[in-house]
Amino acid sequence: LIPGNTVSLEKSANPNRKTKYDLIAVEDPKLGWVNVDSQVPNKVVLEWLKTKDYDFIKPEYVYGDSRIDFYMEKDGTKYLMEVKGCTQEIDGIGYFPDAPTERGVKHLRELAQAQRAGYRCAVAFVIQMEGITEVRPNVGTQPEFGTALAEAKAAGVRVLFLLCRVGRDSLEI
């Protein structure tokens, strides 16, 4: 958010809100549109998962002490997936988190535990801008997230980078 950059807003229908609008996207001079709506990554991942021939998909699945974004089944195999929306870019590389997230660390540890218990687990970074193909842990913001991600990968949790087409009011994997 830099003064002079174009933004996309959506008017809220909720009259009890403190603000009338939601910030949806910001136009960055070098990246184009960057979707910053935190609700969108899970919505686009659900659309994407529906194209992957799972027998069953359940959002907001309770596992251990966490609510994991998605539980899926396919041919008797159980899957868990946590979704992280990436909106931060430095020198052509995406970074997550852009703010400390104890919840994110907890979810990675739950995924590692589930992987060891026989689930097939993944963390999916939804890259909410174009031109970025990888996401690295932002250890400057939260070193613990980097440690938890490395531990999850060592336990067998897959790391997915979901590249997106981004518009003023759209995001598509």
HELIX and SHEET records of a PDB file:
HELIX    1   1 VAL A   40  LEU A   49  1                                  10    
HELIX    2   2 GLU A  102  ARG A  116  1                                  15    
HELIX    3   3 PRO A  143  ALA A  154  1                                  12    
SHEET    1   A 3 VAL A   7  LYS A  11  0                                        
SHEET    2   A 3 TYR A  21  ASP A  28 -1                                        
SHEET    3   A 3 GLY A  32  ASN A  35 -1                                        
SHEET    1   B 5 PHE A  56  TYR A  63  0                                        
SHEET    2   B 5 SER A  66  LYS A  74 -1                                        
SHEET    3   B 5 THR A  77  CYS A  86 -1                                        
SHEET    4   B 5 ARG A 120  ILE A 127  1                                        
SHEET    5   B 5 ARG A 158  LEU A 163  1                                        
SHEET    1   C 3 GLN A  88  ILE A  90  0                                        
SHEET    2   C 3 ILE A  93  PHE A  96 -1                                        
SHEET    3   C 3 VAL A 135  PRO A 137  1                                        
SHEET    1   D 2 ARG A 165  GLY A 167  0                                        
SHEET    2   D 2 SER A 170  GLU A 172 -1                                        
END                                                                             
